[in-house]
């Protein structure tokens, strides 16, 4: 057990629960957590929608349009000519990738309102890259389980898993920077230090923030328990997928930026409690499928992330 972990149990939290809640409640409410680009999602949920109809909605959002074109022109898609038409981009990317962009774009942009001027810009870029990477990986992991969804919960749990860090930047900026500047061994050590200097860690803060926004229980529990998915009272598969995806994103070179922990060792994700939650009671086929898909997913992850920035 690290010094940070051992001291956590004896250190008195500097903030009371009432003060923590008061500071979180003072954060602006975010409309994107309810709408998630409803107009576009409504259009692309209709199988008969033509590319021109989808493109018309996308063109009304300049930020989404630019992200879409950056992604489709990335080397991952191997196109010989540059794409400048939204309709062509829709054709090449497909609805799944567009849905992901439609969700990520408004959430990222609105959550940036909570950014503190005292925190370096690069840390925000690292956090968003990590969040998009975790969202992509969580979806890939859940596809191989019985918990795969059609409503994008599998992507959103990864995208929002570190929302607590963003809220900390608004409500507890000094404490967040103290955590970010402290070398630690594991993600569990990060949570322990957060509890020591604030009273709650980022999983508790994030879950409270999402509950305040009346989001779905699956999202709230995934955020709250992604560090300890085995403790989740329900929806533990979503929390487990996020834990594994978070670990893989770090291994792929996308740390959150708000912490300094030891490098991730290859295959160490199979020792996580989340991996055991996901595959401990299966017949082995789902685990085999994920093991085989991980190298390819990690290889294309940098291009997917680049397309959303």
N, C-alpha and C positions, 0 to 999 in steps of 0.2 A: 504494500500500500504506500502511495506517495505521501510526502509531507503535506501536500495540499489536501489530500483526502483525509488524513488523520486529524488535521487541525480543524476541518470543517465541522466535525461533530461537537467541538468544544467552543468554537468561536461564536460570539453573539452576533446575529445578523444586524447590520447597521440600519436597516429599514424594517419597520413593522409591516405586517400584512396589509393594514389599512393604508399606509403610505405607498406601498407598492401598487395597490389597486388604484389609488388616487392618481398616481403618475401615469399609469397605463390608460386609465379612463380619460385623461387629458389629451391623449393622442388623437389626431383627427380621424374621423370615420372615413372609410375608403369605399367609395361606390363600386369600384371594380370588383371587390370581393362578392358583390351581389350580382352584378350584371355580366361580368366576364364577356364583354363584347356580345351581348345577346343578339343583336341584329345579324351578325355574321353566323353565329352558331345556329340560329334558327334557319338561315338559308341553307347552310351546308348539311343540316340534319335531314333535308329532303333529298332523297336519292335522285330524283328527277331534275334537280337544280342543274342548270347549264353553267359552264365555266364563265360565260358572260355575265350571268346574274351574280355569281359569287364575286367576280372581279369588280362589278359595279359597287358592291358594298365595301370591298377592300380599298378601292380608290378613295373612298370618303375618309380613310384614316391614313394620312401620309406616313406616319411612323410604321404602321403595319405593312404598308406598301413597300417601303424601303427595306424592311427586314425580309420580306418575302423575296424580293429581287436579289438581295445579297445571298440568301440561302440557295436559291435555284442556280445562281451563277458560281457557286462554290465548286471546287475541283472534285468534291465528292460525287457530284452528279455527272461529271465527265462530259459535259456538253461542249461541242466543237465551236459553237457560235454563242455570243453573249445574248442572253434573254433580256429584253426590255419591255415586253408586253406582260401585263398582269394575267391576261387570259392564258398565255403560254405557260407562265409560272404555275398557275393553278393546275394545268394539265400535267406538267412534269412532277410537281410535288405530291399531288394527291390530297384527298380530304383530311387524312389523319394528320399530316404535317401542318396543314393549314389550321386545323383545330388547335394544335399545340401553339402555334404562333398567335392565334387569336386569343388564347388564354393568357399566354406569357406577356404579351405586349402591354395590355392595359394594367395588369397587376404590377409589373415591374415599374412602369412609369408612375403609377400612383403611389406605390410604396416609396419611391424616391423622394416624395414629399416629406417623409419622416427623416431624411438624411440630415445629419448634423454637420455644420460647416467645419467643426473641429476635427472631423475624421477624414483622413486622406481619401481622395477619389479612387485610388487604385484598390483600396479595400472594398469599396462598393462594387467595382468591376469584378473583383475576385468572387465576391459573394454571389452576384447574379450568375456568373459563369458556373459556379458550383451548384446553384439552385436549379438551373436549366439542365445541367448534366445529371443531377440526382433525379429530376422529373423524368427524363428520358430513360434512365436506367430502371427506375421504379416501375415504369410501364412495361418495359421488356421483361422484368422479373415476374410481374403479376400476370402477364399473358400466359405464362406456363403453369399457372395455378387455377384453382376453381374460383378465385376471387377476381378474375379479370372482369372489367366493367365496360359498359358502352356509354357511360355518362362522363368520362374523363376524370373520374375520381382518382384513378391510378396515376394520372399525370399531375394532378393538382396537389396530391399529398407530398410529392417530391418537390414541386415548385415552392410550396409554402412551408416546408419543414423548418426552415430557419427564420421564419417571420419574427420570432422572438428576439433575434439579434437586431433586427431592424427597429423593433420597438425599443429595445435597450438603447440604441443610438439616439433615440428621441428622448427617452425618459431617464436614462442612466448613462450619459455619454462618458463621464470620467471613469466610471466603473468598467464600462465596455473596453475602453482603451487600456486600462490596467490589465484586464484579461488578455487582450490582444498582444500586449508587450511582454507577457510572461511565458517563457518556454515551459511546455508541459509534455507529458509522455503520451497520453491518450485523450480521446474525446470525453471519456468519463471524468478525467482530471479537469477538463475545461468546465464541465457542469458543476463539479465540486467547488472550483474556485468562484464561479458565478454565484453559487449559493452562499459562499463565504462572504463575498463583498456586497451582495445585494440582498440575499435572503431567499430568492427564487433563482432557478436557472432559466436558460432561454426556452427550454421546452415548456415549463410552467407559464412563463410570460407569454409565449406564443399561443398556447392553448387558451389562456384567459382572453387574449385579444380576439381570437377567432370566435370564441363563445360569445363575446360581447357583440360581434357582428352577426350572430345567429347563423353561423355556417353549419353544415351537416356534421353530425356526430362522428362520421368516419374520418373527416378531416381533422377535427379537434383531437380525437384520440390518437391519430397517427402523429400529429405534431407533439402531443404531450408525452407519448411513450416511445418515440423513435430511438431514444438512447437505451431504453429498457423495455423492448417489446413484449418480453415474457410476463411483464407485470400489468399489461393492459387488460382491463376487465372485459373488453370486447373489441372487435375490429383489430385484433392483434396482428393479423396477416398484413394489413396496410402498414402498421408501425414497423413490422419486421422488414418488409420490402424497402421502406425508407432507410432503415439502419444499414442494410446491405448496400443499397444504392449510394448512400452517402459515403460509405467506406470505399466503394469502387470508384466514385468520382474523385476522391482524394488520391487514390492509387494512380488514376489517369492523369494526374497533374493539375487538378482543379480544387485546391483547398478553399476554405471559405474566406480567408484573408483576415478574419477576426480572431485568429488563434495560431499558435505555433506548437505543433505536436510532431512527434516522431514520424518519419516516413512510413507509409503503409507497405507491408511485405506481401508479395504475391501469394495468393490463395489464403491469406489470413482471414478473409471474409467468411470462409467456411467454418471458422471457429466462433463466429459471432452467435449470440443467442438468437438473433433474428433469422439466421440461416437454419438453425435447428427448429425454430417455430415454423418456417416455411416448408422444410423438407424432412424433418425428423420423423414424421409419421406417414410419409408417402411411400409408394412402391419403387421409387428411384427414378422413374421416367422423367418427372418434372425437373428433378435435380440435374439429371443428365442433360436435358435440353438446355437448361440455363448455363451449365458449365460450358457447353459447346458454343453457345451464343455470345458469351461474355467477351472473348477476344475480338470478335468482329464488331461488337457494339462499342468497345473501348477504342477500337481503331478509327471508327467514324465519328466518335463523340466530339473531337475538336472542331470538326466542320459543322456539325449540327449546332454547337454552341456559338461558333463564329457567325452563323446565319441569324442568330437572335439578338446579336449585340448591335 
